[in-house]
Amino acid sequence: MPDPAYRARRPIVPSITAALVAAVVLVALAQVRAQQNGRDHWVATWGVSVIGRPAVSPEPPRPPRPGAPPSTAFMHFNNQTLREIVRVSLGGSRVRVALSNAFGTAPLTIGAAHLAIRATEGTTVPGSDRVLTFSGRPTFTIPAGAEFYSDPVDLAVAPMADLAIDLYLPGSTNVASPLTMRFGALQTHYVSETGNFAGQPTLPVIATIQSWIVVSRIEVAAPPQVGAVVAFGDSITEGFGSTANSNNRWPNLLAKRLVAASTPRAVVNAGIGGNRILSEGAFQQGINAVARFDRDVLPVAGVTDVIVMQGINDIGNAGDSPIPTTADLAAGLQQIVARARTHGLRVYGATLTPFVGAPYYTQTGERKRLALNQWIRTSGAFDGVVDFDAALRDPNRPDAVLPRYDSGDHLHPNDAGYKAMADAIDVSWFTTPPAMPR
């Protein structure tokens, strides 16, 4: 065997050096060509689970408060521009946007779409605006039931940055076709006066809303080892009870921890308020979790891991009825685990947090919650368990949320409670790729 010291002293032959340089250049060129040919490794850095809002009569904006635009939660749009704000998890230098007409029964025309870095409130950073095209077209129509990806744009996006997506809707949404959207944004978005103002640093605002409209995901080009964690749940995952415009939902705070730890994972929030494992409620609560898993988790670009926190709405809405049983709910969760594993994803179970004092609390429901938590902890069905119950419960009264974590409704945490949930997650789970790559 050659002497290592001799090998270290031996001069490098120039021809070999040239060959190495040439190889590096060829690899770099191949990477550039792959990107140019659309073969980027895309990872969702932000996303929501959409629902279909039925058509309703237009609701006029309420009179504005002094110094603020009017706000309405349920309005239609006609020849107006929306500016929607999102907080990303991972950063990147190449970005694309997904727009959804998944629940529409008629085509939806987008007159213009822009992406920019948000400055403050509804304004954008000068020079950051990018025109979004879709298959090369700045104006396009999304077919009924479809989702469109924008062409990539070059934009330096920092981790945990706020982006603004402008959509000009030239037609009226007050039609028979449902509008694809996400309630419960806990984020102020801006509605313009009549006209196309996409890309302007300051929008002429006539109303604000707290729902994401049509926008479904933001993706960044990332190295191959980077993936995404999807938080799959109900209103506690959606962040209800946290301070609006603060991004203090537990998935946001988990993303912040992962960025601080240089862990190569984005976080996508797939929570829907009121969602259940096995049944449906009002339209805004979404279809059952088993059914929506294939739409809200599997298509997420770069997904490697899923944290599932589901079941409290099945339990609470059942009241004193024995149906669904704990075994029924466990069987539904097992179906979700099976779907995840089939696609090479790791799946982590989260225990259900206390809810005594909530409007739909019953002792029957509490017994089911305890039994389901015991199954989540001990069944071995998951790749790991995050004990949100232990993180939030009052040690002096384990069936209740600790008062300092209670938003006031005895079901949803406040900002401090959501931080305790994020802190309870073992971030080392996400430092390695799954055993079976997707």
Beta strands, then each sheet from edge to edge (+ up, - down):
strand 1: 42-47
strand 2: 51-53
strand 3: 78-87
strand 4: 92-100
strand 5: 108-110
strand 6: 112-117
strand 7: 130-131
strand 8: 140-142
strand 9: 147-149
strand 10: 153-157
strand 11: 162-172
strand 12: 179-182
strand 13: 189-194
strand 14: 205-209
strand 15: 212-213
strand 16: 215-221
strand 17: 227-233
strand 18: 265-271
strand 19: 303-309
strand 20: 346-350
strand 21: 384-386
strand 22: 393-394
strand 23: 397-401
sheet 1: 1+ 16- 4+ 9-
sheet 2: 1+ 16- 4+ 10-
sheet 3: 2+ 12- 15+
sheet 4: 7+ 6- 11+ 3- 13+ 14-
sheet 5: 5+ 8-
sheet 6: 18+ 17+ 19+ 20+ 21+
sheet 7: 22+ 23-
end
